[in-house]
Amino acid sequence: MPAALPYLRVPRERALAWRDRLPAGGFKVGLVWAGDPRHHTAHLHAVDRLRSLSAQTYLPILRVPGATFVSLEVVSKRFIRGC
């Protein structure tokens, strides 16, 4: 492990759409650090806080040479309205 074959494949049209949005070459790393906070349900919110990280937690790995880090976070409309 890891296998010689890629574990994930991207449809060609999607790869082409993203090609110009990301730097060429190097190793790309997608980061996600938050779940669904579910403020409306106290016990689910408490569980989510245990599986969510602050963005600062990632600072040490952001210094890895040759890697490009990309946020994969999705911001909900509910969050935007709350700001």
Secondary structure, 3 states (H helix, E strand, C coil): CCCCCCCCCCCHHHHHHHHCCCCCCCEEEEECCCCCCCCCCHHHHHHHHHHCCCHHHHCCHHHCCCEEEEECCCCCHHHHHHC
